[in-house]
Amino acid sequence: MYISVRNKHGLIDKGIKPRQIKKSLRENQPSLRKKMCKVSILIVCYNQEKYISSCIESCIEQATFNDYEIVITDDASTDLTMSIIEGYQQKYPALIKVAKSDLNLGISSNINKGFSLCRGEWIKVLAADDLLEKDCLDKFIMATTQSNIDVYFSEMNLINAYGDTIGYTVTNKNFFRLPKEKMLHVLYRKNVLSAPTAFIKNNVIKKINGSDTRFPMIEDLPMWIKLLNENFKIGFIDERLVKYRISDSVSNPNNKIGNLSYFESLLDFRKIEIWPRLTGIDKLHIVNDYFLFGVIIFSIKNLSNNKSSLIYKALKTCVIPFRLFSIIRNHLCEYNVRHIYD
């Protein structure tokens, strides 16, 4: 197998074997090591006995870069997740640190517990059902050795419940060239930043006090907006560094409308942080939020949280006229991340 990589001048070298890359990296390890920054891979976990092993394995099997640690924080899982994690910690005691909550605190508090244990200059947050590409850390370090960026995002591959690649993302890079005010304007309307791909500087996390625990079930968008408001810089690496699993999730389980706590957190966030910042015609997004979240929260509470419920479908249809502005604006948003399926 041959692949193409960027050389030190930023040009593409074609026809290079992977083993040649590994050999070159090892030969230059002393000189690279001076520039390399240590990475903490933070695995955020709750009831993931099905996927946690493959997630940890993807972190252990990084190609050549070895200046990293794995921190796993579990939010009081009730299945066999912790038993599996403890098995890996016993096998790799110098590499893996584990923190377990006795009570389920929500994603924001769970991730903050993990942040407090991370010693790396960079933190790579990883959901316990997602995977790192084998060359994730190699490519990240190569792309960021001489950079003043505080948070990096990248492309990602999409996988199904069985780990098969079913597609990939295509991000509009123009978003990362916008001035801060325009970036924020886009994020107030729609979150176009892929949290599964983010690398964040540890000192930046400390300066913004981590994830906002007022919104226990959403850790990403409040953080991105706070980072930009405090003038930290975000950037993009045009590589697929992560495998994102399209399956059950907190926000969008396959056979349910969604997680009540998630949507209540999201609505609270929009009320507190987004609505006061909307101006002019964009205030119509408030109308959208009232009707959209009203239908979702009512249906979860009263319709057995069932996506196939005819009443739920009817309610969604009835509120479309009140949501038309936001539907059109989001559909036309030129900075959307597209998911391309094979």
Secondary structure, DSSP 8 states (H G I E B T S, - for coil): --EEEE-TTS-EEEEE-HHHHHHHHHHTHHHHHHH---EEEEEEESS-TTTHHHHHHHHHT-SS---EEEEEEE---SSSHHHHHHHHHHHSTTTEEEEE-SS---HHHHHHHHHHH--SSEEEEEETT-EE-TTHHHHHHHHHTT---SEEEEEEEEE-TTS-EEEEEE--GGGGGS-HHHHHHHHHH---S-GGG-EEEHHHHHHTTSS-TTSTT--SHHHHHHHHHTT--EEEEEEEEEEEE-S--SS--TTBS--HHHHHHHHHHIIIIIGGG--GGGGHHHHHHHHHHHHHHHHHHHSTTBTT-HHHHHHHHHTHHHHHHHHHHHHH-TT--EEEE-
